[in-house]
């Protein structure tokens, strides 16, 4: 590949996680005070009070979850992904600087922006970047994840350099191949791999979000179809959702309901595939590999396996690099950040509704 003369800053967006047990409550407060998460009539007036109540109520139990897995590893894994992606892009001839922007805990988006502005941390650069590529690490688009991260970026970014956004990469065949690799690896731990039910578990969102046109559910379903097609397995497969909060309707069936269904069919084995996550964190290591594993055992499921997170899988890093390179090639210098980002968000939503 010909060397690209521009210095490219790549911002990897992720949810984030508390870096200590003392940080659990403020992390939860940041999460539940996000208008893209908590939205109801007159919510502007009551959102912060509600967030304070929820965070105080949930902090003790959440802290137990984090303690059970030895603390949140999401920052470590995301920074490993950033370092691996930067190295990969450099090998592809791109003068890249990859930084991490967490939504609800350090390093916050403001900290990532400061790193882009400050070139003194990097001896390779003597000026700010010439172009910024925003890379949400959510394969499927949702206003509650990608949308929230991009909204925070808009609120804080004041740079004048051209900015573009990587589109949701759930269809990227290299990303799909990375997921298939993890499933093959997990199935190999079973004595009879083809007989094991594959349970794909995605983070749930409120049904009201989907009813407003959010493409998340459709993109999750398409991801599962693509993974099954590329994997070529004949295994029984199911899709469920996890991490519901509050009393409103969320996408179902839940992981718990699905495990009960598997157990009722006298199936003694199950393989869980966290399909909406790209790194291991409390929802995979805690909710699935710890709590769901215990529940499965009580239900009579004797063999329980979970696929590893993609983390810094070389295939996954290759997928991210391909997405960044394609975005650089498709973006024009005359298209500035806000316009480009909004165009790509609309395109992501429109793509998911084509089948309608």
C-alpha positions in Angstrom: 0.0 0.0 0.0 1.2 3.5 -0.8 2.1 5.5 2.2 -0.5 8.0 3.3 1.2 11.3 4.1 -1.4 12.6 6.6 -1.1 12.0 10.3 -4.3 10.2 11.3 -5.7 10.2 14.8 -8.0 7.2 15.5 -10.3 7.5 18.5 -11.6 4.1 19.8 -14.9 4.6 21.6 -15.9 2.2 24.4 -18.2 2.1 27.4 -15.5 2.0 30.0 -15.6 0.6 33.5 -14.6 1.6 37.1 -10.9 1.3 37.8 -11.5 0.6 41.5 -14.3 -0.5 43.8 -14.6 3.2 45.0 -15.2 4.2 41.4 -18.2 1.9 40.9 -20.9 4.4 42.2 -19.6 7.4 40.2 -19.3 5.2 37.1 -22.9 4.1 37.5 -24.0 7.7 38.1 -22.3 8.8 34.8 -24.0 5.9 33.0 -27.5 6.6 34.3 -27.3 10.3 33.9 -26.6 10.0 30.2 -29.6 11.4 28.3 -29.1 8.7 25.6 -29.7 6.1 28.3 -32.3 7.6 30.5 -35.0 9.3 28.5 -38.6 9.9 29.5 -41.0 12.9 29.6 -39.5 15.7 31.6 -36.4 13.6 32.2 -34.2 16.7 32.0 -35.6 17.7 35.4 -35.4 14.4 37.1 -32.5 12.5 35.4 -29.7 13.4 37.8 -31.8 12.7 40.9 -32.8 9.3 39.4 -29.2 8.5 38.4 -28.1 9.3 41.9 -30.7 7.0 43.3 -30.0 4.1 40.9 -26.2 4.4 41.3 -26.5 4.3 45.1 -29.0 1.4 45.0 -26.9 -0.7 42.6 -23.4 0.2 43.7 -23.0 -2.5 46.4 -24.2 -5.3 44.2 -22.2 -4.1 41.2 -19.1 -3.8 43.3 -19.5 -7.5 44.2 -19.6 -8.3 40.5 -16.4 -6.4 39.8 -14.7 -7.9 42.9 -15.6 -11.4 41.7 -13.7 -10.9 38.4 -10.8 -8.9 39.9 -11.9 -5.5 38.7 -12.9 -4.2 35.3 -10.4 -5.2 32.6 -12.1 -3.2 29.8 -9.6 -0.3 29.8 -6.7 -2.7 29.6 -8.2 -4.7 26.8 -9.2 -1.5 24.9 -5.7 0.1 25.2 -4.2 -3.2 24.0 -6.6 -3.0 21.0 -5.5 0.6 20.3 -1.8 -0.3 20.5 -2.3 -3.3 18.2 -4.3 -1.3 15.7 -1.8 1.5 15.7 1.0 -0.9 14.9 -1.1 -2.6 12.2 -1.9 0.8 10.5 1.8 1.8 10.7 2.7 -1.5 8.9 0.0 -0.5 6.3 1.8 2.8 5.7 -0.5 5.0 7.8 1.0 7.5 10.2 -1.6 6.7 12.9 -2.0 7.7 16.5 -4.7 5.6 18.3 -6.3 6.9 21.5 -9.1 5.5 23.7 -12.2 7.5 24.7 -14.4 5.8 27.3 -17.9 7.0 27.7 -18.4 6.7 31.5 -15.0 6.4 33.1 -11.4 7.3 32.5 -10.0 7.9 30.0 -13.0 10.1 29.1 -13.6 11.6 25.7 -12.1 14.9 26.9 -8.9 13.1 27.8 -8.7 11.4 24.4 -9.1 14.9 22.7 -6.3 16.3 24.8 -4.0 13.5 23.6 -4.9 14.3 20.0 -4.1 18.0 20.6 -0.9 17.4 22.5 1.8 16.0 20.2 4.6 16.2 22.8 3.7 12.7 24.1 4.8 11.2 20.8 8.3 11.7 19.4 7.1 10.7 16.0 4.9 13.8 15.6 5.7 17.5 15.7 2.2 18.7 15.0 -1.4 17.8 15.6 -3.1 15.2 13.4 -4.3 16.1 10.0 -7.4 13.9 10.1 -9.5 12.2 12.8 -11.2 8.8 12.4 -13.8 7.9 15.0 -14.0 4.2 15.6 -16.9 3.0 17.9 -16.0 -0.4 19.2 -19.7 -1.4 19.0 -20.1 -3.7 16.0 -23.8 -2.9 15.8 -25.2 0.6 15.9 -27.4 1.8 18.7 -28.3 5.3 19.9 -27.5 4.1 23.4 -23.9 3.1 22.6 -22.4 4.5 19.3 -24.9 7.4 19.3 -24.1 8.4 22.9 -20.3 8.3 22.3 -20.7 10.4 19.1 -23.0 12.9 20.9 -20.3 13.3 23.6 -17.7 13.8 20.9 -19.8 16.6 19.3 -20.2 18.3 22.6 -16.4 18.4 23.3 -14.6 18.5 20.0 -13.5 21.9 18.8 -10.9 20.9 16.3 -11.0 22.1 12.7 -9.4 19.0 11.1 -11.5 16.8 8.8 -13.3 14.1 10.8 -15.0 10.9 9.7 -16.6 7.9 11.4 -16.2 4.2 10.8 -19.6 2.7 10.0 -20.9 -0.2 12.0 -18.6 -3.2 11.2 -21.0 -6.0 12.0 -21.0 -7.1 8.3 -17.2 -6.9 8.0 -16.2 -10.5 6.9 -12.9 -10.2 8.8 -14.8 -9.3 12.0 -17.1 -12.2 11.4 -14.1 -14.5 10.9 -12.7 -13.3 14.2 -16.0 -14.3 15.9 -16.0 -17.7 14.1 -12.4 -18.3 15.4 -13.5 -17.8 19.0 -16.5 -20.1 18.6 -14.4 -22.9 17.0 -12.0 -22.5 19.9 -14.8 -22.9 22.5 -16.5 -25.8 20.7 -13.3 -27.7 20.6 -13.5 -28.0 24.4 -16.6 -30.2 24.0 -16.4 -34.0 23.4 -19.1 -33.7 20.7 -19.0 -30.1 19.3 -21.8 -30.5 16.8 -24.3 -31.4 19.4 -23.8 -28.3 21.6 -26.4 -25.5 21.5 -24.9 -22.1 20.6 -26.5 -19.3 22.6 -25.6 -15.8 21.3 -26.0 -13.3 24.0 -26.2 -9.5 23.2 -26.6 -6.5 25.5 -30.3 -5.7 25.7 -31.8 -2.3 25.1 -35.3 -0.9 25.9 -38.0 -1.9 23.4 -38.9 1.8 23.2 -35.5 2.5 21.7 -36.1 -0.1 18.9 -39.6 1.3 18.3 -38.1 4.7 17.6 -36.2 3.1 14.6 -32.9 2.1 16.3 -31.3 -0.5 14.0 -29.6 -2.5 16.8 -31.8 -5.5 17.0 -31.8 -6.1 13.3 -28.1 -5.7 13.1 -27.6 -8.2 16.0 -29.8 -10.7 14.2 -27.9 -10.2 10.9 -24.6 -10.7 12.7 -25.7 -14.0 14.1 -26.8 -15.1 10.6 -23.5 -14.1 9.1 -21.5 -15.9 11.8 -23.5 -19.1 11.5 -23.2 -19.0 7.7 -19.4 -18.4 7.7 -18.9 -20.9 10.5 -20.8 -23.6 8.7 -22.0 -25.3 11.9 -25.1 -27.4 12.0 -25.5 -26.7 15.8 -28.8 -25.5 17.2 -28.5 -21.7 17.7 -30.5 -19.2 19.9 -30.3 -15.5 20.4 -30.9 -13.8 23.8 -30.2 -10.6 25.6 -28.7 -9.6 28.9 -28.1 -6.7 31.3 -31.6 -5.4 31.6 -32.1 -2.5 34.0 -35.4 -1.2 35.5 -39.0 -2.3 35.0 -39.6 -1.2 31.4 -39.8 -3.7 28.5 -36.4 -4.7 27.1 -35.4 -7.0 24.3 -36.0 -10.6 25.1 -35.7 -13.5 25.7 -33.2 -13.0 28.5 -30.1 -15.1 29.0 -31.7 -16.6 32.1 -34.9 -17.5 30.2 -32.8 -19.1 27.5 -30.8 -21.2 29.9 -34.0 -22.4 31.5 -35.3 -23.4 28.1 -32.2 -25.3 27.2 -32.4 -27.1 30.6 -36.0 -28.0 30.0 -35.0 -29.7 26.8 -32.6 -31.9 28.9 -29.6 -30.5 27.1 -26.6 -31.0 29.3 -24.2 -28.7 27.5 -24.2 -25.1 26.2 -21.8 -22.7 24.6 -22.4 -19.0 25.2 -21.2 -16.5 22.5 -21.2 -12.8 23.7 -22.1 -11.3 20.3 -22.4 -7.6 20.9 -19.1 -7.2 22.8 -15.5 -7.0 21.5 -13.7 -7.4 24.7 -14.1 -9.2 28.0 -15.5 -7.2 30.9 -18.0 -7.4 33.7 -20.9 -8.5 31.4 -18.9 -11.4 30.0 -16.7 -12.4 32.8 -19.2 -11.6 35.6 -22.7 -11.9 34.2 -22.0 -14.8 31.9 -18.9 -16.7 33.0 -19.7 -16.4 36.7 -23.4 -15.9 37.4 -24.9 -17.6 34.3 -22.5 -20.5 34.8 -23.7 -21.0 38.4 -27.3 -20.8 37.3 -26.7 -23.3 34.5 -25.2 -25.7 37.0 -28.3 -25.4 39.3 -30.5 -26.1 36.2 -28.7 -29.3 35.5 -26.5 -28.1 32.6 -23.3 -29.9 33.3 -21.0 -28.4 30.6 -20.9 -24.6 30.2 -18.4 -22.8 28.0 -18.2 -19.2 27.0 -16.2 -17.9 24.0 -13.3 -15.6 24.8 -13.7 -11.9 24.0 -12.1 -10.8 20.7 -9.7 -8.5 22.7 -6.5 -8.1 20.7 -7.2 -11.1 18.4 -5.0 -10.5 15.3 -7.9 -11.2 13.1 -10.1 -8.7 14.9 -7.3 -6.1 14.8 -7.1 -6.8 11.0 -10.8 -6.1 10.8 -10.5 -2.8 12.6 -7.6 -1.8 10.4 -9.5 -2.6 7.2 -12.5 -0.5 8.4 -10.2 2.4 9.2 -8.4 2.2 5.8 -11.7 1.9 4.0 -13.0 5.0 5.8 -9.9 7.0 5.0 -10.2 6.0 1.4 -13.9 7.0 1.2 -13.7 10.3 3.1 -13.1 13.5 1.2 -11.1 16.4 2.5 -14.0 18.8 1.7 -16.4 17.0 4.0 -16.0 18.2 7.6 -16.6 16.2 10.7 -20.1 16.9 11.8 -21.6 16.5 8.4 -19.7 13.3 7.7 -20.6 11.7 11.1 -24.3 12.5 10.7 -24.3 11.1 7.2 -22.8 7.9 8.4 -25.2 7.6 11.3 -28.2 8.0 8.9 -26.6 5.5 6.5 -26.2 3.0 9.4 -29.9 3.3 10.4 -31.1 3.2 6.8 -29.1 0.1 6.0 -30.8 -1.8 8.9 -34.3 -0.8 7.6 -33.8 -1.9 4.0 -35.3 -5.3 4.8 -38.4 -3.7 6.1 
